[in-house]
Structure formats: structure tokens, C-alpha cells
Amino acid sequence: MDWVRVESLPELDALIGRYITGEEPSVHWEDSHAHMRFESAEEALEALREPYFQQFIPVTVRATTVLREVQEFSPYASDLAVAWKVVEKVANTRQPFRIWRERHLWCAAFGEFPPSKADTAPAAICIAALRLRGLEVALDDAAGREIEVRATVV
């Protein structure tokens, strides 16, 4: 099993999109200061040269402003209806799905794999699905605490 630490739900969404659903993300470009959104790198570069757009970026940070490609996946880890699509894709008669609540955490498991735990049901579902594919995920909660229990199969 490979361990992956994620610090945000969009990072977890990306893992699900890549390893579970095979989703092609929507892609756009944005600058590092004003976070203006552009459809292509060429459009972003052209806009950043325009005096109108330059007024949104202070002169002191223009030289250090960078463009980055942003890939957005469906909100698997935050929307239960979208997370359920993961369950429909992964669960079968050999890997039945279970979900329950233990104190303040949601627990989810496929088949005989150890349960995955998270603050929300969608996040627990995503972590459990990735575990089924050989990825162990440690997800930090809002307070920065690791909430995924590192269970091992005995």
C-alpha cells in the first residue's frame, strides 16, 4: 500500500478522479496574486500584459506573479450525491459497501477492508474507495489533526 497525505478536499477529489472514476478534469489557468481565471495559458499571458489587468496586481508583486494550471474534479469528497457515484462504481457482491457513524466520525468500508474514518460521509467514502485501490490516505481535518485511522489488515 502507498501512503498519500492530502490537506484539502479538492486534493482528495483529484485522487478519486484519477484512480477511481477516470474523470477528465476541467482545466483553467490563474495567476498567483489576483487569482484571475483564464481558459488557456496563452490567454492568461496576454491578459497579464494588458494595462487593464495589470491594475489588479500591485507593481511590487508583478515580477513574482506566476501562472498555474488548475485542474478541477467533481466534488466527490464534499457532496454525498457525487460520492455515491463512487460507491456505485466500486461496490459489488465481492466488495459490498458499509457506512456508519462512530461518535463524531463517519466510517466507510468496502468488502473486508478496514474502515476509513473522516469528519464527513463523502470523505470517508472516498478514502475507503482509494484504500480498495491500494492507496492509504491520511486526511487532515480543519484543525490540522490527522483523522484517518491507519488500519492494517492482520
C-alpha positions in Angstrom: 0.0 0.0 0.0 1.2 3.5 -0.8 0.6 6.4 1.6 -0.7 9.7 0.5 -1.3 12.8 2.7 -4.0 15.2 1.5 -4.6 18.6 3.1 -7.8 19.6 1.3 -11.0 18.0 -0.1 -10.1 19.1 -3.7 -6.9 17.1 -3.4 -9.0 14.1 -2.4 -11.3 14.8 -5.3 -8.3 14.7 -7.7 -7.2 11.3 -6.3 -10.7 9.9 -6.8 -10.9 11.4 -10.3 -7.6 9.9 -11.3 -7.7 6.5 -9.6 -11.4 5.6 -9.3 -13.6 7.3 -11.9 -11.1 8.2 -14.6 -12.7 11.7 -14.8 -11.1 14.2 -17.1 -10.9 17.4 -15.0 -11.9 20.8 -16.2 -8.8 22.9 -16.7 -8.2 26.6 -16.4 -5.2 28.9 -15.6 -5.0 31.5 -12.9 -2.4 34.0 -11.6 -0.9 33.6 -8.2 -1.9 37.1 -6.9 -5.4 38.1 -8.0 -6.5 34.6 -8.9 -8.0 35.7 -12.2 -9.2 32.8 -14.2 -8.3 32.2 -17.8 -9.2 29.4 -20.2 -5.7 28.9 -21.6 -2.1 29.8 -20.7 -1.9 32.0 -23.8 -5.0 34.0 -22.8 -3.6 34.4 -19.3 -0.2 35.7 -20.6 -1.9 38.1 -22.9 -4.1 39.4 -20.2 -1.3 39.9 -17.8 0.4 42.1 -20.3 -2.7 44.3 -20.7 -2.7 47.5 -18.7 -6.3 46.9 -17.6 -5.5 43.6 -16.0 -2.2 44.8 -14.5 -4.1 47.2 -12.3 -5.3 44.2 -10.3 -1.8 43.2 -9.5 0.4 45.6 -7.4 3.6 46.6 -9.1 5.6 45.2 -6.1 4.4 41.6 -6.9 4.2 41.7 -10.7 7.6 40.3 -11.1 6.9 37.3 -8.8 3.4 36.6 -10.1 3.1 33.2 -11.7 0.5 31.4 -13.7 -0.6 27.9 -12.7 -2.7 25.3 -14.3 -5.7 24.4 -12.2 -7.5 21.1 -12.6 -10.9 20.8 -11.1 -12.7 17.4 -10.4 -16.2 16.7 -9.3 -16.7 17.3 -5.6 -16.6 13.7 -4.6 -15.3 14.4 -1.1 -17.8 17.1 -0.2 -21.1 16.2 -1.9 -22.8 13.0 -0.8 -24.7 12.6 -4.1 -21.4 12.8 -6.1 -19.6 10.5 -3.5 -22.4 7.9 -4.0 -21.3 7.6 -7.7 -18.0 6.4 -6.3 -19.9 3.7 -4.3 -21.8 2.7 -7.4 -18.6 2.4 -9.4 -16.6 0.4 -6.8 -19.1 -1.7 -4.8 -20.1 -5.2 -6.0 -21.0 -8.5 -4.5 -17.4 -9.3 -3.6 -16.8 -5.8 -2.2 -20.1 -4.7 -0.5 -20.2 -1.2 0.9 -20.8 -0.4 4.5 -21.2 3.1 6.2 -21.9 4.0 9.8 -21.2 6.7 12.4 -18.9 6.2 15.4 -19.0 9.1 17.8 -18.1 12.2 15.8 -16.6 10.4 12.7 -18.1 8.7 9.7 -16.8 5.2 8.9 -16.9 3.6 5.5 -15.6 0.3 4.2 -15.7 -1.9 1.1 -15.6 -5.6 1.5 -13.3 -6.9 4.2 -11.0 -3.8 4.1 -10.6 -1.9 7.4 -12.9 1.0 7.7 -11.8 4.5 6.7 -12.8 7.4 9.0 -13.4 11.1 8.3 -15.4 14.0 9.6 -18.0 13.6 6.7 -19.6 10.7 5.0 -18.4 11.7 1.5 -14.7 12.0 2.6 -14.9 8.6 4.4 -16.4 7.0 1.2 -13.5 8.5 -0.9 -10.8 7.3 1.5 -12.3 3.8 1.6 -12.5 3.6 -2.2 -8.9 4.7 -2.5 -7.9 2.0 0.1 -9.6 -0.6 -2.1 -7.3 0.6 -5.0 -4.1 0.3 -2.8 -3.8 3.9 -1.7 -3.9 4.7 2.0 -4.9 8.3 2.6 -4.2 10.5 5.6 -6.7 13.4 5.6 -6.1 16.4 7.9 -9.2 17.9 9.5 -9.9 21.6 9.7 -7.8 21.9 12.9 -4.8 20.2 11.2 -5.2 16.9 13.0 -4.8 13.7 11.1 -8.2 11.9 11.3 -7.7 8.8 9.1 -7.0 5.8 11.2 -4.1 3.9 9.8 -5.5 0.4 10.0 -3.7 -2.6 8.7 -5.1 -6.0 7.7 -3.9 -8.7 10.1 
